[in-house]
Amino acid sequence: MKIQTRVFSLLLGLVGFAGAPAVLSQTTAPAQVEQAASPYSDAELKSFAVALVEVHRINDSYTQKLASAQSPEEQQQIRDTASKEMVRAVETEGMSVEKYKEILSQAQNNPAVAERVKEHIRSSGK
């Protein structure tokens, strides 16, 4: 399996792109979250939030294209292109794919991290 395909599969599997913002929005965290409860800086979480929104946008765009693909080869080409764009979106924010997945996992399991990510998404107006 090519590296881009693996990254795309990992991103889709871990993020569940359609569900990622939903997971964050379903988190019930107190209105005031202690900064110390998160192992990430505000800068890291802001970069993650911007990348998350962009990856979600890319996923939505390519999901429609994938559904209209005429052959398995065309589907693979679409997956490869989407994967490259998603990786580029994450790296553009100064973050590795591994760090992105780590923060995503934390946001799904740690209400303090999820709340801080939601704050950054809201403040970015996206």
Contacts in CASP RR format, 6 or more apart in sequence:
PFRMAT RR
TARGET T0000
AUTHOR 0000-0000-0000
METHOD contacts of the structure
MODEL  1
MKIQTRVFSLLLGLVGFAGAPAVLSQTTAPAQVEQAASPYSDAELKSFAV
ALVEVHRINDSYTQKLASAQSPEEQQQIRDTASKEMVRAVETEGMSVEKY
KEILSQAQNNPAVAERVKEHIRSSGK
1 9 0 8 1.000
2 80 0 8 1.000
4 80 0 8 1.000
4 83 0 8 1.000
4 84 0 8 1.000
4 87 0 8 1.000
5 76 0 8 1.000
5 79 0 8 1.000
5 80 0 8 1.000
5 83 0 8 1.000
7 83 0 8 1.000
7 86 0 8 1.000
7 87 0 8 1.000
7 97 0 8 1.000
8 79 0 8 1.000
8 80 0 8 1.000
8 82 0 8 1.000
8 83 0 8 1.000
8 86 0 8 1.000
10 97 0 8 1.000
10 101 0 8 1.000
11 17 0 8 1.000
11 55 0 8 1.000
11 83 0 8 1.000
11 86 0 8 1.000
11 97 0 8 1.000
11 101 0 8 1.000
12 59 0 8 1.000
14 101 0 8 1.000
14 104 0 8 1.000
14 105 0 8 1.000
15 55 0 8 1.000
15 59 0 8 1.000
15 101 0 8 1.000
15 104 0 8 1.000
17 55 0 8 1.000
17 56 0 8 1.000
17 59 0 8 1.000
17 60 0 8 1.000
18 59 0 8 1.000
20 52 0 8 1.000
20 56 0 8 1.000
20 104 0 8 1.000
21 52 0 8 1.000
21 56 0 8 1.000
21 121 0 8 1.000
23 107 0 8 1.000
23 108 0 8 1.000
23 114 0 8 1.000
24 107 0 8 1.000
24 108 0 8 1.000
24 114 0 8 1.000
24 117 0 8 1.000
24 118 0 8 1.000
24 121 0 8 1.000
25 118 0 8 1.000
27 111 0 8 1.000
27 114 0 8 1.000
27 115 0 8 1.000
27 118 0 8 1.000
28 111 0 8 1.000
29 111 0 8 1.000
29 112 0 8 1.000
29 114 0 8 1.000
29 115 0 8 1.000
30 115 0 8 1.000
33 111 0 8 1.000
33 112 0 8 1.000
33 115 0 8 1.000
33 116 0 8 1.000
34 112 0 8 1.000
35 116 0 8 1.000
37 110 0 8 1.000
37 112 0 8 1.000
37 113 0 8 1.000
38 45 0 8 1.000
38 106 0 8 1.000
38 110 0 8 1.000
38 112 0 8 1.000
38 113 0 8 1.000
38 116 0 8 1.000
39 106 0 8 1.000
40 48 0 8 1.000
40 103 0 8 1.000
40 106 0 8 1.000
40 113 0 8 1.000
40 116 0 8 1.000
42 116 0 8 1.000
42 120 0 8 1.000
44 95 0 8 1.000
44 99 0 8 1.000
44 103 0 8 1.000
45 103 0 8 1.000
45 113 0 8 1.000
45 116 0 8 1.000
45 117 0 8 1.000
45 120 0 8 1.000
46 120 0 8 1.000
46 124 0 8 1.000
47 93 0 8 1.000
47 94 0 8 1.000
47 95 0 8 1.000
48 93 0 8 1.000
48 95 0 8 1.000
48 100 0 8 1.000
48 103 0 8 1.000
48 104 0 8 1.000
48 107 0 8 1.000
48 117 0 8 1.000
48 120 0 8 1.000
49 117 0 8 1.000
49 120 0 8 1.000
49 121 0 8 1.000
49 124 0 8 1.000
50 93 0 8 1.000
50 120 0 8 1.000
50 124 0 8 1.000
50 126 0 8 1.000
51 89 0 8 1.000
51 90 0 8 1.000
51 92 0 8 1.000
51 93 0 8 1.000
51 95 0 8 1.000
51 100 0 8 1.000
52 104 0 8 1.000
52 117 0 8 1.000
52 121 0 8 1.000
53 121 0 8 1.000
53 124 0 8 1.000
53 126 0 8 1.000
54 89 0 8 1.000
54 92 0 8 1.000
54 93 0 8 1.000
55 86 0 8 1.000
55 89 0 8 1.000
55 90 0 8 1.000
55 100 0 8 1.000
58 82 0 8 1.000
58 85 0 8 1.000
58 86 0 8 1.000
58 89 0 8 1.000
59 82 0 8 1.000
59 86 0 8 1.000
61 82 0 8 1.000
62 78 0 8 1.000
62 79 0 8 1.000
62 81 0 8 1.000
62 82 0 8 1.000
62 85 0 8 1.000
65 78 0 8 1.000
66 75 0 8 1.000
66 78 0 8 1.000
66 79 0 8 1.000
66 82 0 8 1.000
69 75 0 8 1.000
69 78 0 8 1.000
87 97 0 8 1.000
90 96 0 8 1.000
90 97 0 8 1.000
90 100 0 8 1.000
91 97 0 8 1.000
95 103 0 8 1.000
103 113 0 8 1.000
103 117 0 8 1.000
106 113 0 8 1.000
107 113 0 8 1.000
107 114 0 8 1.000
107 117 0 8 1.000
108 114 0 8 1.000
END
